[in-house]
Amino acid sequence: MKKIYSLLLLAGSLGFSVQSMAQQAPDLRAQAAEATRRLAQQISLDDARSVKVRRLTYERLVQENEVARTYADDATMRQNKLRVVGDEYALQLKGILSELQFQRYTTLTAAGGSGTASAPAASRP
């Protein structure tokens, strides 16, 4: 009887986790689309690159949310992990953008600009 109760509890918690992730996905997709739209205006992205950047931005937002959730109680570790995610994002972005577009992007981010994934909910403590 205890095993059945434990299995039901485990199944319920997994179902809740999957449901919350499914509800979160449309919001992250909307954030990625909006961030990409803004970036496209700022660095002159063409349509083909915009699609790739939007997908990459969505992946970054998902990773940032996961880091925020995993390291919610450790601000230092959370910031370090978010920095790694941001560095990986920039490296991948460099492979997508033209040289001039990437220069514009680095200028924007260095000046405290929004970049593409500006202050997502995941990186807010």
Wavefront OBJ file of the C-alpha trace (Angstrom):
o trace
v 0.000 0.000 0.000
v 2.858 2.371 0.822
v 4.426 1.714 -2.583
v 1.201 2.574 -4.377
v 0.822 5.770 -2.370
v 4.447 6.716 -3.094
v 4.008 6.056 -6.807
v 0.846 8.160 -6.930
v 2.605 10.994 -5.133
v 5.578 10.790 -7.481
v 3.343 10.698 -10.567
v 1.392 13.693 -9.318
v 4.510 15.747 -8.705
v 5.930 14.887 -12.129
v 2.646 15.810 -13.766
v 2.641 19.161 -11.992
v 6.229 19.834 -13.090
v 5.470 19.058 -16.739
v 2.318 21.179 -16.616
v 4.154 24.194 -15.178
v 6.863 23.921 -17.841
v 4.224 23.718 -20.571
v 2.545 26.865 -19.262
v 5.893 28.657 -19.099
v 6.928 27.812 -22.680
v 4.499 30.155 -24.508
v 5.589 33.069 -22.329
v 9.263 32.380 -23.043
v 8.532 32.059 -26.745
v 6.787 35.435 -26.677
v 9.720 36.971 -24.791
v 12.162 35.503 -27.313
v 10.106 36.818 -30.232
v 9.907 40.310 -28.733
v 13.615 40.421 -27.860
v 14.509 39.257 -31.362
v 12.222 41.862 -32.921
v 13.939 44.619 -30.932
v 17.384 43.295 -31.789
v 16.460 43.025 -35.460
v 15.688 46.735 -35.499
v 18.892 47.644 -33.697
v 21.380 45.584 -35.692
v 19.536 45.172 -39.030
v 18.758 41.455 -38.877
v 17.386 39.826 -41.992
v 14.511 37.333 -41.806
v 16.638 34.198 -42.101
v 18.925 35.238 -39.255
v 15.979 36.435 -37.167
v 14.552 32.920 -37.100
v 17.867 31.475 -35.896
v 18.336 34.239 -33.327
v 14.791 33.777 -32.002
v 15.386 30.039 -31.516
v 18.739 30.703 -29.834
v 17.176 33.370 -27.612
v 14.397 31.007 -26.582
v 16.971 28.370 -25.637
v 18.834 30.974 -23.601
v 15.682 31.991 -21.739
v 14.920 28.353 -20.932
v 18.463 27.869 -19.621
v 18.272 31.053 -17.559
v 14.986 29.959 -16.013
v 16.482 26.595 -15.139
v 19.537 28.252 -13.562
v 17.305 30.631 -11.585
v 15.222 27.743 -10.322
v 18.206 25.517 -9.504
v 20.234 28.210 -7.744
v 17.428 30.243 -6.211
v 19.103 30.173 -2.797
v 22.655 30.900 -3.977
v 22.923 34.316 -5.636
v 26.647 34.037 -6.349
v 26.362 30.677 -8.054
v 23.262 31.838 -9.941
v 25.104 34.871 -11.299
v 28.105 32.756 -12.292
v 25.914 30.260 -14.134
v 23.943 33.048 -15.823
v 27.218 34.586 -16.980
v 28.219 31.248 -18.518
v 24.845 30.985 -20.275
v 25.289 34.537 -21.586
v 28.811 33.831 -22.813
v 27.662 30.684 -24.621
v 24.798 32.665 -26.145
v 27.175 35.335 -27.435
v 29.483 32.709 -28.902
v 26.611 31.023 -30.730
v 25.256 34.382 -31.828
v 28.636 35.238 -33.325
v 28.268 32.210 -35.590
v 24.865 33.399 -36.822
v 25.370 37.139 -37.291
v 27.525 38.913 -39.819
v 30.644 40.615 -38.498
v 29.001 44.042 -38.608
v 25.838 42.791 -36.891
v 27.857 41.133 -34.141
v 29.872 44.332 -33.634
v 26.606 46.237 -33.256
v 25.365 43.604 -30.802
v 28.505 43.806 -28.650
v 28.286 47.601 -28.695
v 24.686 47.394 -27.481
v 25.480 44.939 -24.698
v 28.624 46.772 -23.631
v 26.658 50.007 -23.361
v 24.187 48.308 -21.041
v 21.754 47.828 -23.873
v 19.222 45.088 -23.908
v 20.806 42.651 -26.308
v 18.233 40.035 -27.174
v 17.312 38.477 -23.894
v 17.032 41.612 -21.886
v 16.561 41.014 -18.191
v 14.435 37.893 -18.457
v 12.459 36.866 -15.434
v 14.946 34.080 -14.804
v 17.840 36.406 -14.140
v 15.927 38.563 -11.692
v 16.601 37.523 -8.091
l 1 2 3 4 5 6 7 8 9 10 11 12 13 14 15 16 17 18 19 20 21 22 23 24 25 26 27 28 29 30 31 32 33 34 35 36 37 38 39 40 41 42 43 44 45 46 47 48 49 50 51 52 53 54 55 56 57 58 59 60 61 62 63 64 65 66 67 68 69 70 71 72 73 74 75 76 77 78 79 80 81 82 83 84 85 86 87 88 89 90 91 92 93 94 95 96 97 98 99 100 101 102 103 104 105 106 107 108 109 110 111 112 113 114 115 116 117 118 119 120 121 122 123 124 125
